[in-house]
Amino acid sequence: VLHYIQRIISIEMSEPNTLNKAKNDSTAEPPIDPPTKSKTKSKSAKKKKKERLDEAVSYAEKLSKRGVIYISRVPPKMTVSKVKTLLSQLGEVTRLYLEEEDKSVRKRRKRAGGSSSKRYVCGWVEFPSRSLASNIADSIHQTPLERKGPHCDDLWSVKYLKGFKWEMLTEKVAYERRVREQKLKVEMVNAKREIREFKEKVEEGGKFEMMVEKKKKKRKKEGDEGGGKKDGGES
């Protein structure tokens, strides 16, 4: 009994300490998490994205201000680099495109004993502003390409294209390329069909010749047999 009483007293004495500990734990402030690196990275990524967006908007505004002139005739032996050099003396050239002549025209000229070098038929030149492109077109139209050199007798034939954008040219070039590819496919299909028809005719001709040859042999054999019978009757 004495042992049982001592045990009860020890439990009652330990309960206040347990309650105070629980109370202190409940009133304690929660720990503060330190700043993570992911938040810093997300901020830098957003900043870079905004910078790229601003650059794209600025570049689009510059493109909208550009002007294009059209060169209706490119003299022989005139190259892309030379056209750019001549026009760069009047203003900054942002983009330049010269359209090559058709390959069939080049082949015919080469067969006739002419030059086999690459030639261009027309071109488009882009400048940083519409006003600059318009002024250049007005100032050089129907004037010599150069004062001295192989093209001093050739004249510029240019025109400012109002409202024209470089994207229209790229669409035109892409469309013409698709048309050429489609024509090439059609020509290949036609060539294959003609070859197949030619082979069929050759095979039919071979069969016909075999039939003619068989008929000749048959007639010859019948003629030999008929002659043998006639000789036997006379004897």
C-alpha positions in Angstrom: 0.0 0.0 0.0 2.8 2.4 0.8 4.4 1.7 -2.5 1.1 2.4 -4.3 0.7 5.8 -2.4 4.2 6.9 -3.4 3.5 6.2 -7.0 0.4 8.3 -7.0 2.2 11.2 -5.4 5.1 11.0 -8.1 2.5 11.1 -10.9 0.7 14.2 -9.5 4.0 16.0 -9.1 5.1 15.3 -12.7 1.8 16.6 -14.3 2.4 20.4 -13.9 5.8 20.1 -15.7 4.1 18.3 -18.5 1.4 20.9 -18.8 3.8 23.8 -18.7 5.9 22.1 -21.4 2.9 21.7 -23.7 1.9 25.3 -23.0 5.3 26.6 -23.9 5.3 24.6 -27.1 1.9 25.9 -28.1 2.9 29.6 -27.6 6.2 29.3 -29.4 6.5 31.1 -32.7 6.7 29.0 -35.9 10.2 29.0 -37.6 10.7 31.4 -40.5 11.7 29.7 -43.8 14.8 31.3 -45.4 14.3 32.7 -49.0 14.7 30.1 -51.6 16.6 30.3 -54.9 13.6 29.4 -57.0 11.9 32.8 -56.2 15.1 34.6 -57.4 15.2 32.6 -60.6 11.6 33.2 -61.4 12.1 37.0 -61.1 15.1 36.9 -63.4 13.2 34.8 -65.9 10.3 37.2 -65.9 12.8 40.1 -66.4 14.5 38.4 -69.3 11.1 37.6 -70.9 10.0 41.2 -70.6 13.3 42.4 -72.2 12.9 40.0 -75.1 9.3 41.2 -75.6 10.4 44.8 -75.6 13.1 44.0 -78.2 10.6 42.2 -80.4 8.2 45.2 -80.2 11.0 47.6 -81.0 12.1 45.5 -84.0 8.6 45.3 -85.3 8.3 49.1 -85.2 11.5 49.4 -87.1 10.3 47.0 -89.8 7.0 48.9 -90.2 9.0 52.1 -91.0 11.1 50.5 -93.8 10.7 51.2 -97.5 11.3 49.1 -100.6 12.3 50.0 -104.1 11.9 47.8 -107.2 14.6 47.4 -109.9 12.9 46.4 -113.1 16.1 45.6 -115.0 19.5 44.2 -113.9 22.2 44.5 -116.6 24.4 41.5 -117.5 27.4 40.8 -115.3 25.8 42.8 -112.4 26.1 40.9 -109.1 24.3 41.2 -105.8 27.4 42.6 -104.0 27.9 45.3 -106.7 24.2 46.5 -106.5 24.5 46.7 -102.8 27.8 48.6 -103.0 26.3 51.2 -105.5 23.1 51.7 -103.5 24.9 51.8 -100.1 26.6 55.0 -101.3 23.2 56.7 -101.2 21.9 55.2 -97.9 21.9 52.1 -95.7 20.7 49.0 -97.4 18.9 46.7 -94.9 18.0 43.9 -97.3 18.5 43.1 -101.0 17.1 40.4 -103.3 17.8 39.8 -107.0 15.7 37.3 -108.9 17.7 34.9 -111.1 16.8 34.3 -114.7 15.1 31.1 -115.7 17.5 28.1 -116.1 16.1 27.3 -119.5 17.0 30.8 -120.8 20.5 30.3 -119.5 20.8 26.9 -121.2 19.6 28.3 -124.6 22.1 31.2 -124.4 24.9 28.8 -123.6 24.0 26.5 -126.5 23.9 29.5 -128.8 27.5 30.3 -127.8 26.7 33.1 -125.3 27.9 33.6 -121.8 27.1 30.9 -119.2 27.4 33.2 -116.2 24.5 33.8 -113.9 22.2 36.7 -114.7 19.4 38.5 -112.9 16.2 39.9 -114.3 14.9 42.2 -111.5 15.4 43.0 -107.8 14.1 44.5 -104.6 16.0 46.7 -102.2 15.0 47.7 -98.7 16.0 50.8 -96.8 15.5 51.8 -93.1 12.8 54.4 -93.9 10.1 55.0 -96.5 11.2 58.6 -97.1 14.8 57.5 -97.8 13.7 54.8 -100.2 11.4 57.2 -102.1 14.1 59.9 -102.3 16.7 57.4 -103.7 14.2 56.0 -106.3 13.4 59.6 -107.5 17.1 60.6 -107.6 18.6 57.6 -109.5 15.8 56.7 -111.9 17.0 56.9 -115.5 20.5 57.8 -114.4 23.8 55.9 -115.1 24.6 53.1 -112.8 28.2 54.3 -112.4 30.4 57.1 -113.8 33.2 54.7 -114.8 33.2 51.0 -115.3 31.6 48.3 -117.4 28.1 49.6 -116.5 28.5 53.3 -117.1 26.2 53.1 -120.2 23.4 51.3 -118.3 20.7 53.3 -116.6 18.9 52.6 -113.4 15.2 51.6 -113.8 13.7 51.8 -110.3 10.4 52.6 -108.6 9.4 53.1 -105.0 6.8 50.6 -103.9 4.4 52.4 -101.7 2.9 50.2 -99.0 5.0 47.3 -100.0 6.5 45.1 -97.2 9.3 42.6 -97.4 7.0 39.9 -96.1 5.1 40.2 -99.4 8.3 39.4 -101.3 9.1 36.3 -99.2 5.5 35.1 -99.8 5.9 35.7 -103.5 9.2 33.8 -103.6 7.8 30.9 -101.6 4.7 30.7 -103.9 6.9 30.7 -107.0 9.1 27.9 -105.5 6.0 25.8 -104.8 4.8 26.4 -108.4 8.1 25.3 -109.8 8.2 22.2 -107.6 4.6 21.3 -108.7 5.5 21.8 -112.4 8.6 19.6 -111.9 6.4 16.8 -110.3 4.0 17.0 -113.2 6.8 16.8 -115.8 8.3 13.8 -114.0 4.9 12.0 -113.9 4.4 12.7 -117.6 7.9 11.5 -118.4 7.3 8.2 -116.5 4.0 7.7 -118.3 5.7 8.2 -121.7 8.5 5.8 -120.8 5.9 3.2 -119.7 3.9 3.7 -122.9 7.0 3.4 -125.0 8.0 0.1 -123.3 4.5 -1.3 -123.8 4.6 -0.4 -127.5 8.1 -2.0 -127.8 6.8 -5.2 -126.1 3.7 -5.2 -128.3 6.0 -4.7 -131.4 8.1 -7.6 -130.3 5.1 -9.8 -129.9 3.8 -8.7 -133.3 7.1 -9.5 -134.9 7.1 -12.9 -133.3 3.6 -13.6 -134.7 4.7 -12.5 -138.2 7.7 -14.8 -137.9 5.6 -17.7 -136.8 3.2 -17.2 -139.7 6.1 -17.0 -142.2 7.5 -20.3 -140.8 4.1 -21.9 -140.9 3.5 -20.9 -144.5 6.9 -22.0 -145.5 6.3 -25.4 -143.9 3.0 -25.8 -145.6 4.5 -24.8 -148.9 7.3 -27.4 -148.4 4.7 -30.1 -147.6 2.5 -29.2 -150.6 5.5 -29.3 -152.9 6.6 -32.8 -151.6 3.1 -34.2 -152.2 3.0 -32.9 -155.8 6.4 -34.3 -156.6 5.3 -37.7 -155.2 2.1 -37.8 -157.4 4.1 -37.0 -160.6 6.5 -39.8 -160.0 
